[in-house]
Amino acid sequence: PDDELSEELQSIFATLAKCLFLRKRYMQCSYQCAGDNPKDAEDWKIYPAPPPPSYVPSKNPKLATGGLAEDAGAVPTEDFVFEKCHIPGEHEFEYRLDDDGIFHVYNNEEDMKAGQNRKFSIPSLKEYFVDQDFILNTISDGPTKSFAFRRLRYLESKFHMYVLLNEYQEMADSKRVPHRDFYNVRKVDTHVHHSSCMNQKHLLRFIKAKIKRSPDDLVIYRDNQHLTLAEVFESLHLTAYDLSIDTLDMHAHKDSFHRFDKFNLKYNPIGESRLREIFLKSDNFIGGRYLAELTKEVFTDLEASKYQMVEYRISIYGRSVTEWDKLAKWVVKNKLYSNNVRWLIQIPRLYNVYKKSNTIESFEDVVRNIFQPLFEVTKDPRSHPELHVFLQRVIGFDSVDDESKAERRTYRKYPTPRGWNISMNPPYSYYLYYTYANMCSLNGFRLARGFNTFLLRPHAGEAGDTDHLTAAFLTSHSISHGILLRKVPAMQYLYYLDQIGIAMSPLSNNALFLNYERNPFLDFFQRGLNVSLSTDDPLQFHFTKEPLIEEYSVAAQIWKLSSTDMCEIARNSCLQSGWEMQIKKRWLGDNCRYPGPAGNDIQKTNVPNIRLAYRYQTLMEERFMILGTTPRSANSVEAPATTEPLLPVPERPPSASATMRPLAAPEPLLSPSATPCGNIIAEDDLNAPFLALGGPALPVVTGSERLIPGAHLVAERRQRERSVGLGDDLDDDI
């Protein structure tokens, strides 16, 4: 029959579905799914507590002006006092680093000695590479690539049609919202490195101030002698008056394009590593005092802006087991806490450097140095009290380095970390697996104790091989950069189907790897991928005091983004971020965990419901085209057992059906009289998940609507006009 799928389409849908369910399995093993983290619970305590809201939107459906909160200003922001932090006691679980290079958790010491009854199931290294090979084979398959390319082009064209029909309605909806516009919706910089979080002018002012006010500070020990700040600059033959932006030379110019080695040198003020050690390191002769003062100044600017949040990446190298305690004590001692800031731990892939300097013996030492303190503090927080407190505001892990480096396959079969004792660096996928695998055990252990868990959010797809994106697809909650997805349509389509967060930095890419006009951000956004804008390194790429606003403003000018577009991107950044759910609810609305317009509060996000209804309905069409048509007995391919949405959705909120309004004129794009995609899915099967979620039946496009978009709108208007006697002289519009 004509409505049956060809064998080729069946095979494509089956393999894509298996890829999605492989990812779902890996996310479940590592407790990275929505709702897994205890800090998303309503009763999660945040210390210091965030300030109360100063504005409460009106509950009037006509969007009348809201007012000040009853408790506005009643509770001042509390200063951080370490002695007020609750430090729990020891737990009965035991753990050890086993021969497979993974910390495993056991019920008791007897089980640990016997090596049995491990608490948490973790995919083995062999399973990981087998699954990765399956995904690589899928995305390199010719028919699958062609199918994904055509679907992505279709999604892009569909968005253009949506904008043509609904642009003015979106503007009208936004204008009815009091108080909110792009400047005062929350936006999160989900990818910024702490050591370059300030702009050049800020750093220059700080250095000059220190030279003038604290010239006698002992700041470094070099060549068997202690040097003051004044003596350091005397040795460089420089004074405070001589310093300028050009002298610092920390901005990435043309000479950094495709030269990541030169870009790394830009972290050194005036090209001097000793100045980087003095001003931009937390572990130095002065205990990171200058960097702490500089960080507090950046915090002050952020808190003054109120609506900008950041997630700073700070390094743990894996050279020593004491790094975690030094970092935590630096944060706690200097009270580096802000309601606008959370932390991620970035792990540079520098095993070859440490091995060359004889700092470590094998890759197992790196694994031990990174994860052993985390298991110690999870078992008994009293062993590392400062670390326990610091980890409450740590979101997850990142993996960083130059992705463009060539990766040579030395081993036919990769050894365990203990066996990796050669001088060559392990490949990206190997690093990512052992970060992921140990995070699985750690998250399970922390979940059992009621502590917050972590996410894996690495750099992936900035340069290098496409298998970086594949490894991240399996193991990571979200990624940074992802510009190589433009070359891999099937992988891009998978990232779209599972709505994997992508924090993109077009200005950073423009300086290092990809000219701005070729950046795929606009294509990704129009197609519906879950993208946000981030700054990466304001010190190297930005000029203003508000680098995130600078990133948005350049994108808006170059790509002609509308206010709705920018507010949607800002909303994406909040959803991708690792903030506590009670904070996200304050930013986005009480139902923000639900998909589509059911989870939208236009008074807080300034994103019209029709935009999110379009995004949600389009995504559901694509998902159910893949998952709803996968044969239950695919040849040697595991078929999905359910047609539920892949994103975990909690129980239906009481107001879901009321919030999910249907697309009525002039909003409708679709008509409910036919099935999409050439009768691929039965209408009842397609609508069932929507009804289960409390939403309306999914509208789909008729043949006439595909041919002439808006045809039914014109017909309805003509009918209304004729009913009042105005249509007799109208020419036929269609």
DOPAKE-572396 format. One record per residue (C-alpha): x, y, z; residue in three letters. Coordinates in steps of 0.02 Angstrom, whole numbers, padded with zeros to 5 digits, always signed. Example, Ala and Ser with C-alpha at 12.3 -4.5 7.8 and 13.67 -1.06 7.14 Angstrom:
% DOPAKE-572396
+00615-00225+00390ALA
+00684-00053+00357SER
//
This chain:
% DOPAKE-572396
+00000+00000+00000PRO
+00050+00180-00029ASP
+00050+00223+00156ASP
+00178+00090+00202GLU
+00356+00142+00235LEU
+00495+00084+00122SER
+00625-00032+00195GLU
+00754+00106+00182GLU
+00649+00226+00286LEU
+00613+00089+00413GLN
+00799+00058+00431SER
+00836+00245+00450ILE
+00702+00268+00582PHE
+00758+00113+00677ALA
+00941+00165+00685THR
+00900+00345+00734LEU
+00782+00280+00869ALA
+00916+00165+00937LYS
+01039+00311+00945CYS
+00913+00410+01048LEU
+00882+00266+01167PHE
+01068+00234+01188LEU
+01087+00414+01245ARG
+00938+00396+01361LYS
+01020+00243+01441ARG
+01185+00336+01469TYR
+01094+00485+01544MET
+00999+00373+01664GLN
+01157+00281+01719CYS
+01240+00447+01762SER
+01088+00529+01844TYR
+01090+00674+01722GLN
+00904+00663+01677CYS
+00780+00798+01725ALA
+00726+00777+01905GLY
+00874+00669+01958ASP
+00964+00808+02051ASN
+00906+00832+02232PRO
+00932+01020+02216LYS
+00781+01025+02099ASP
+00668+00981+02246ALA
+00556+01114+02320GLU
+00633+01098+02493ASP
+00815+01116+02437TRP
+00905+01242+02546LYS
+01022+01369+02467ILE
+01150+01456+02577TYR
+01168+01602+02572PRO
+00984+01615+02526ALA
+00943+01715+02369PRO
+00862+01885+02394PRO
+00671+01889+02385PRO
+00589+01944+02222PRO
+00561+02131+02209SER
+00424+02119+02078TYR
+00270+02008+02068VAL
+00183+01999+01899PRO
-00004+02023+01899SER
-00113+01868+01891LYS
-00237+01963+01783ASN
-00252+01871+01616PRO
-00255+02040+01528LYS
-00077+02068+01589LEU
-00112+02219+01694ALA
+00037+02297+01779THR
+00108+02201+01926GLY
+00177+02275+02085GLY
+00309+02261+02219LEU
+00319+02100+02317ALA
+00255+02104+02495GLU
+00425+02051+02561ASP
+00526+02162+02445ALA
+00674+02227+02542GLY
+00616+02141+02702ALA
+00756+02012+02699VAL
+00926+02082+02649PRO
+01049+01973+02557THR
+01142+01868+02686GLU
+01331+01869+02691ASP
+01419+01702+02683PHE
+01478+01636+02852VAL
+01566+01468+02844PHE
+01524+01426+03025GLU
+01338+01427+02982LYS
+01359+01287+02854CYS
+01293+01116+02904HIS
+01424+00979+02885ILE
+01346+00802+02888PRO
+01432+00650+02960GLY
+01505+00491+02885GLU
+01407+00367+02777HIS
+01414+00178+02782GLU
+01450+00152+02596PHE
+01628+00107+02545GLU
+01720+00145+02383TYR
+01883+00106+02296ARG
+01972+00133+02130LEU
+01961-00035+02042ASP
+02071-00107+01905ASP
+01955-00039+01770ASP
+02003+00140+01817GLY
+01833+00180+01892ILE
+01788+00218+02073PHE
+01652+00093+02122HIS
+01537+00107+02273VAL
+01493-00042+02384TYR
+01368-00071+02525ASN
+01501-00118+02651ASN
+01684-00163+02672GLU
+01652-00350+02646GLU
+01576-00321+02475ASP
+01718-00203+02431MET
+01853-00330+02476LYS
+01762-00464+02376ALA
+01733-00345+02231GLY
+01549-00391+02220GLN
+01378-00307+02233ASN
+01429-00141+02160ARG
+01297-00011+02197LYS
+01287+00071+02026PHE
+01286+00003+01849SER
+01409+00088+01731ILE
+01434+00049+01545PRO
+01604-00032+01517SER
+01739+00042+01406LEU
+01702-00093+01276LYS
+01514-00056+01278GLU
+01551+00129+01262TYR
+01659+00109+01106PHE
+01536-00016+01028VAL
+01394+00108+01054ASP
+01502+00250+00988GLN
+01543+00149+00832ASP
+01358+00115+00804PHE
+01319+00301+00809ILE
+01468+00341+00696LEU
+01407+00212+00570ASN
+01232+00286+00579THR
+01284+00466+00548ILE
+01401+00415+00405SER
+01267+00310+00317ASP
+01222+00390+00150GLY
+01031+00375+00156PRO
+01029+00433+00337THR
+01133+00586+00295LYS
+01018+00630+00150SER
+00863+00605+00256PHE
+00931+00712+00399ALA
+00989+00849+00279PHE
+00816+00861+00200ARG
+00728+00863+00369ARG
+00841+01002+00432LEU
+00809+01104+00275ARG
+00623+01073+00298TYR
+00631+01134+00479LEU
+00722+01291+00425GLU
+00595+01329+00288SER
+00453+01292+00406LYS
+00520+01421+00530PHE
+00529+01551+00391HIS
+00346+01516+00350MET
+00300+01528+00533TYR
+00384+01699+00548VAL
+00295+01764+00393LEU
+00126+01716+00466LEU
+00154+01759+00650ASN
+00285+01896+00664GLU
+00161+02035+00698TYR
+00061+01929+00819GLN
+00221+01896+00917GLU
+00258+02082+00924MET
+00082+02118+00985ALA
+00094+01984+01121ASP
+00261+02053+01180SER
+00198+02232+01187LYS
+00057+02179+01304ARG
+00182+02117+01433VAL
+00220+02248+01567PRO
+00395+02277+01632HIS
+00481+02143+01527ARG
+00594+02168+01377ASP
+00758+02091+01321PHE
+00859+02190+01448TYR
+00764+02128+01600ASN
+00734+01946+01560VAL
+00856+01827+01643ARG
+00999+01767+01536LYS
+01141+01650+01587VAL
+01317+01647+01517ASP
+01332+01458+01521THR
+01510+01451+01453HIS
+01642+01572+01519VAL
+01814+01536+01590HIS
+01847+01614+01758HIS
+02028+01665+01725SER
+01968+01776+01581SER
+01800+01832+01651CYS
+01845+02017+01651MET
+01878+02130+01502ASN
+02049+02202+01462GLN
+02008+02376+01528LYS
+01953+02304+01695HIS
+02113+02202+01712LEU
+02220+02351+01661LEU
+02137+02463+01791ARG
+02163+02330+01924PHE
+02348+02305+01884ILE
+02381+02493+01883LYS
+02292+02514+02049ALA
+02396+02376+02129LYS
+02559+02449+02064ILE
+02514+02619+02139LYS
+02436+02562+02304ARG
+02528+02400+02346SER
+02701+02409+02267PRO
+02784+02326+02417ASP
+02677+02168+02417ASP
+02784+02011+02405LEU
+02702+01924+02258VAL
+02818+01791+02186ILE
+02969+01682+02223TYR
+03086+01672+02074ARG
+03271+01633+02056ASP
+03293+01597+02242ASN
+03225+01766+02297GLN
+03061+01848+02345HIS
+03005+01991+02233LEU
+02886+02133+02270THR
+02761+02193+02140LEU
+02866+02347+02108ALA
+03022+02241+02080GLU
+02929+02128+01958VAL
+02882+02277+01849PHE
+03056+02352+01866GLU
+03127+02190+01795SER
+03007+02213+01648LEU
+03061+02396+01629HIS
+02881+02454+01645LEU
+02787+02577+01754THR
+02601+02598+01785ALA
+02602+02744+01663TYR
+02675+02635+01524ASP
+02535+02507+01533LEU
+02395+02509+01405SER
+02276+02389+01319ILE
+02402+02369+01179ASP
+02542+02336+01302THR
+02443+02198+01387LEU
+02416+02117+01215ASP
+02285+01995+01276MET
+02157+02015+01138HIS
+02143+01879+01006ALA
+02182+01961+00839HIS
+02210+01891+00665LYS
+02368+01801+00718ASP
+02264+01682+00827SER
+02155+01614+00686PHE
+02182+01425+00679HIS
+02328+01449+00799ARG
+02267+01386+00967PHE
+02446+01385+01030ASP
+02458+01573+01004LYS
+02288+01598+01082PHE
+02345+01510+01242ASN
+02489+01634+01253LEU
+02361+01776+01259LYS
+02323+01727+01439TYR
+02493+01801+01487ASN
+02486+01990+01517PRO
+02624+02075+01416ILE
+02674+01899+01363GLY
+02745+01865+01536GLU
+02694+01704+01624SER
+02745+01778+01793ARG
+02609+01911+01778LEU
+02481+01777+01741ARG
+02538+01683+01895GLU
+02523+01839+02002ILE
+02356+01908+01941PHE
+02261+01763+01862LEU
+02302+01610+01969LYS
+02217+01552+02128SER
+02362+01443+02185ASP
+02514+01557+02196ASN
+02633+01639+02320PHE
+02499+01760+02383ILE
+02363+01628+02395GLY
+02265+01696+02247GLY
+02225+01859+02338ARG
+02233+01969+02183TYR
+02123+01853+02080LEU
+01997+01846+02223ALA
+01988+02036+02231GLU
+01968+02045+02043LEU
+01832+01912+02049THR
+01736+02009+02181LYS
+01739+02164+02071GLU
+01665+02062+01928VAL
+01534+01993+02048PHE
+01486+02171+02095THR
+01460+02218+01913ASP
+01354+02063+01886LEU
+01245+02096+02038GLU
+01220+02276+01981ALA
+01155+02214+01813SER
+01036+02096+01909LYS
+00974+02000+01756TYR
+01139+01922+01700GLN
+01202+01759+01776MET
+01363+01664+01741VAL
+01432+01490+01762GLU
+01620+01508+01782TYR
+01735+01367+01732ARG
+01883+01347+01849ILE
+02022+01220+01827SER
+02066+01059+01917ILE
+02216+00986+01826TYR
+02236+00814+01904GLY
+02419+00840+01946ARG
+02396+00824+02134SER
+02265+00755+02252VAL
+02271+00918+02353THR
+02206+01030+02213GLU
+02024+01017+02267TRP
+02060+01071+02446ASP
+02165+01219+02389LYS
+02029+01278+02270LEU
+01889+01255+02398ALA
+01985+01346+02535LYS
+02022+01488+02413TRP
+01836+01508+02375VAL
+01779+01493+02556VAL
+01917+01601+02631LYS
+01885+01742+02508ASN
+01694+01721+02517LYS
+01676+01706+02330LEU
+01489+01679+02335TYR
+01362+01772+02232SER
+01179+01743+02190ASN
+01227+01774+02008ASN
+01366+01644+01999VAL
+01385+01456+01995ARG
+01541+01353+01955TRP
+01594+01216+01835LEU
+01755+01119+01851ILE
+01856+01112+01690GLN
+01981+00971+01670ILE
+02118+01013+01542PRO
+02174+00864+01439ARG
+02359+00884+01481LEU
+02412+00707+01530TYR
+02559+00713+01407ASN
+02628+00871+01489VAL
+02620+00796+01665TYR
+02696+00632+01603LYS
+02839+00723+01519LYS
+02880+00815+01681SER
+02867+00652+01782ASN
+02727+00723+01887THR
+02624+00565+01862ILE
+02657+00383+01815GLU
+02500+00337+01718SER
+02328+00402+01673PHE
+02262+00316+01829GLU
+02351+00449+01932ASP
+02250+00584+01843VAL
+02088+00491+01878VAL
+02136+00468+02061ARG
+02189+00649+02087ASN
+02026+00715+02012ILE
+01898+00598+02091PHE
+01970+00530+02254GLN
+01941+00692+02353PRO
+01762+00698+02287LEU
+01724+00522+02350PHE
+01809+00560+02516GLU
+01703+00716+02545VAL
+01545+00624+02491THR
+01576+00482+02614LYS
+01626+00598+02756ASP
+01603+00787+02726PRO
+01696+00822+02888ARG
+01857+00763+02804SER
+01851+00911+02684HIS
+01725+01036+02755PRO
+01770+01180+02639GLU
+01759+01065+02488LEU
+01587+01004+02543HIS
+01523+01183+02553VAL
+01603+01232+02387PHE
+01528+01083+02295LEU
+01353+01142+02338GLN
+01374+01276+02205ARG
+01468+01169+02079VAL
+01361+01117+01931ILE
+01469+00991+01842GLY
+01624+00951+01740PHE
+01698+01014+01578ASP
+01838+00943+01470SER
+01947+01074+01386VAL
+02097+01086+01269ASP
+02136+01113+01086ASP
+02016+00997+00994GLU
+02108+01021+00829SER
+02257+00917+00889LYS
+02278+00757+00790ALA
+02234+00598+00884GLU
+02337+00446+00836ARG
+02274+00270+00872ARG
+02421+00187+00960THR
+02328+00038+01032TYR
+02216-00083+00939ARG
+02124-00106+01103LYS
+02133+00036+01228TYR
+02210-00012+01396PRO
+02141+00035+01566THR
+02205+00197+01644PRO
+02335+00099+01742ARG
+02402+00029+01579GLY
+02407+00198+01492TRP
+02584+00245+01542ASN
+02654+00305+01376ILE
+02695+00488+01343SER
+02558+00513+01213MET
+02395+00598+01264ASN
+02239+00487+01268PRO
+02106+00532+01139PRO
+01958+00644+01176TYR
+01833+00500+01187SER
+01945+00408+01313TYR
+01955+00562+01426TYR
+01768+00587+01414LEU
+01727+00406+01455TYR
+01828+00403+01617TYR
+01758+00571+01670THR
+01583+00506+01634TYR
+01608+00334+01714ALA
+01676+00403+01877ASN
+01541+00535+01878MET
+01411+00394+01869CYS
+01474+00319+02032SER
+01496+00489+02113LEU
+01321+00549+02067ASN
+01244+00388+02130GLY
+01338+00403+02294PHE
+01291+00587+02315ARG
+01110+00551+02271LEU
+01104+00418+02406ALA
+01164+00549+02530ARG
+01044+00684+02469GLY
+01186+00794+02403PHE
+01178+00887+02238ASN
+01238+00789+02085THR
+01342+00845+01936PHE
+01324+00862+01748LEU
+01450+00832+01610LEU
+01457+00985+01495ARG
+01617+00976+01392PRO
+01687+01076+01248HIS
+01643+00977+01092ALA
+01635+01012+00907GLY
+01740+01171+00906GLU
+01868+01086+00794ALA
+01941+00913+00767GLY
+01852+00750+00731ASP
+01666+00718+00728THR
+01685+00576+00852ASP
+01702+00712+00986HIS
+01519+00755+00953LEU
+01475+00570+00957THR
+01560+00543+01125ALA
+01473+00697+01195ALA
+01306+00638+01126PHE
+01319+00479+01229LEU
+01392+00547+01389THR
+01354+00733+01407SER
+01206+00833+01467HIS
+01250+00978+01351SER
+01401+01045+01258ILE
+01494+01206+01218SER
+01528+01265+01039HIS
+01463+01124+00928GLY
+01499+01217+00766ILE
+01557+01057+00680LEU
+01377+00996+00684LEU
+01355+01096+00524ARG
+01461+00964+00435LYS
+01368+00813+00507VAL
+01181+00830+00467PRO
+01131+00663+00544ALA
+01217+00706+00709MET
+01141+00881+00703GLN
+00969+00801+00681TYR
+00999+00689+00832LEU
+01050+00840+00936TYR
+00887+00921+00881TYR
+00779+00770+00920LEU
+00846+00757+01098ASP
+00859+00946+01122GLN
+01038+00937+01185ILE
+01095+01107+01247GLY
+01228+01195+01142ILE
+01312+01351+01214ALA
+01383+01439+01061MET
+01510+01581+01058SER
+01513+01660+00883PRO
+01637+01798+00930LEU
+01757+01669+01001SER
+01739+01559+00847ASN
+01766+01712+00737ASN
+01936+01742+00815ALA
+01994+01561+00820LEU
+01911+01443+00696PHE
+01763+01509+00595LEU
+01722+01679+00521ASN
+01565+01757+00594TYR
+01465+01755+00433GLU
+01493+01566+00417ARG
+01441+01526+00596ASN
+01295+01404+00598PRO
+01211+01479+00751PHE
+01069+01558+00651LEU
+01036+01397+00555ASP
+01034+01297+00717PHE
+00916+01420+00800PHE
+00794+01426+00655GLN
+00791+01236+00642ARG
+00746+01223+00826GLY
+00906+01160+00906LEU
+00924+01205+01090ASN
+01055+01343+01070VAL
+01108+01487+01179SER
+01240+01624+01168LEU
+01392+01629+01282SER
+01552+01732+01292THR
+01689+01600+01318ASP
+01832+01721+01357ASP
+01783+01905+01379PRO
+01964+01951+01412LEU
+02015+01894+01238GLN
+01859+01927+01133PHE
+01755+02069+01207HIS
+01776+02255+01239PHE
+01632+02311+01350THR
+01586+02296+01533LYS
+01441+02179+01488GLU
+01515+02048+01371PRO
+01356+01942+01366LEU
+01252+02090+01307ILE
+01391+02125+01181GLU
+01374+01947+01116GLU
+01186+01965+01097TYR
+01198+02136+01016SER
+01322+02081+00882VAL
+01215+01928+00843ALA
+01058+02035+00833ALA
+01139+02157+00713GLN
+01223+02030+00599ILE
+01077+01907+00591TRP
+00933+02031+00615LYS
+00863+01939+00765LEU
+00695+02000+00829SER
+00657+02037+01012SER
+00564+01871+01022THR
+00716+01780+00952ASP
+00832+01856+01081MET
+00714+01822+01225CYS
+00694+01642+01167GLU
+00884+01621+01163ILE
+00895+01696+01338ALA
+00760+01575+01398ARG
+00859+01430+01321ASN
+01013+01484+01419SER
+00915+01479+01582CYS
+00848+01305+01545LEU
+01022+01242+01497GLN
+01099+01312+01655SER
+01129+01215+01815GLY
+01039+01330+01935TRP
+00921+01260+02066GLU
+00743+01230+02007MET
+00669+01352+02132GLN
+00779+01488+02057ILE
+00730+01440+01880LYS
+00547+01450+01929LYS
+00576+01627+01988ARG
+00657+01669+01821TRP
+00542+01576+01702LEU
+00380+01535+01793GLY
+00316+01400+01909ASP
+00288+01273+01769ASN
+00455+01298+01681CYS
+00497+01112+01689ARG
+00356+01072+01567TYR
+00381+01079+01379PRO
+00300+01201+01259GLY
+00181+01341+01309PRO
+00126+01240+01462ALA
+00294+01285+01539GLY
+00298+01466+01483ASN
+00257+01623+01582ASP
+00264+01766+01458ILE
+00267+01892+01600GLN
+00438+01824+01651LYS
+00514+01764+01487THR
+00438+01888+01363ASN
+00424+01741+01240VAL
+00249+01729+01162PRO
+00158+01564+01186ASN
+00134+01545+00999ILE
+00323+01535+00974ARG
+00341+01396+01102LEU
+00186+01307+01037ALA
+00264+01306+00864TYR
+00431+01240+00932ARG
+00347+01104+01035TYR
+00227+01044+00902GLN
+00364+01040+00769THR
+00479+00942+00885LEU
+00341+00818+00926MET
+00305+00790+00742GLU
+00487+00748+00710GLU
+00503+00637+00863ARG
+00347+00537+00827PHE
+00392+00522+00645MET
+00549+00430+00704ILE
+00487+00341+00860LEU
+00307+00310+00809GLY
+00356+00218+00650THR
+00501+00112+00711THR
+00458-00072+00677PRO
+00436-00173+00836ARG
+00551-00309+00766SER
+00687-00216+00674ALA
+00825-00324+00602ASN
+00960-00338+00735SER
+00915-00164+00798VAL
+00839-00135+00968GLU
+00670-00053+00942ALA
+00601+00074+01065PRO
+00474+00005+01185ALA
+00371+00163+01202THR
+00318+00316+01106THR
+00331+00432+01256GLU
+00431+00593+01232PRO
+00617+00568+01262LEU
+00628+00718+01377LEU
+00570+00661+01549PRO
+00407+00750+01589VAL
+00339+00753+01768PRO
+00158+00727+01808GLU
+00039+00844+01720ARG
+00028+01015+01804PRO
-00147+01071+01855PRO
-00143+01218+01736SER
-00067+01129+01587ALA
-00225+01116+01484SER
-00267+01297+01520ALA
-00095+01359+01475THR
-00080+01260+01313MET
-00193+01365+01205ARG
-00226+01308+01026PRO
-00162+01411+00882LEU
-00312+01517+00837ALA
-00316+01649+00700ALA
-00209+01740+00658PRO
-00089+01616+00741GLU
-00131+01448+00658PRO
-00004+01369+00546LEU
-00082+01198+00534LEU
-00250+01118+00502SER
-00306+00958+00592PRO
-00377+00865+00445SER
-00229+00766+00380ALA
-00073+00674+00439THR
+00100+00748+00412PRO
+00249+00678+00321CYS
+00152+00579+00191GLY
+00039+00477+00307ASN
+00188+00411+00403ILE
+00098+00412+00571ILE
-00082+00375+00611ALA
-00169+00530+00679GLU
-00228+00443+00839ASP
-00051+00382+00878ASP
+00018+00556+00849LEU
-00108+00645+00960ASN
-00109+00522+01105ALA
+00050+00589+01190PRO
-00015+00768+01176PHE
-00179+00722+01260LEU
-00083+00628+01395ALA
+00018+00785+01430LEU
-00139+00889+01446GLY
-00117+00980+01281GLY
-00230+00991+01130PRO
-00225+00869+00987ALA
-00077+00904+00874LEU
-00131+01003+00720PRO
-00053+00951+00555VAL
-00036+01025+00382VAL
-00163+00997+00245THR
-00115+00979+00064GLY
-00187+01150+00018SER
-00097+01228+00166GLU
+00069+01156+00106ARG
+00038+01226-00068LEU
-00022+01398-00013ILE
+00020+01441+00169PRO
-00122+01536+00252GLY
-00255+01480+00129ALA
-00380+01434+00264HIS
-00353+01602+00351LEU
-00402+01696+00193VAL
-00553+01583+00169ALA
-00611+01612+00348GLU
-00589+01801+00331ARG
-00690+01803+00169ARG
-00828+01703+00253GLN
-00836+01825+00399ARG
-00841+01975+00282GLU
-00979+01899+00176ARG
-01081+01868+00333SER
-01089+02057+00362VAL
-01117+02098+00178GLY
-00941+02158+00138LEU
-00881+02018+00027GLY
-00980+02041-00133ASP
-00851+02147-00221ASP
-00697+02055-00160LEU
-00584+01977-00290ASP
-00533+01798-00263ASP
-00379+01795-00152ASP
-00333+01615-00190ILE
//
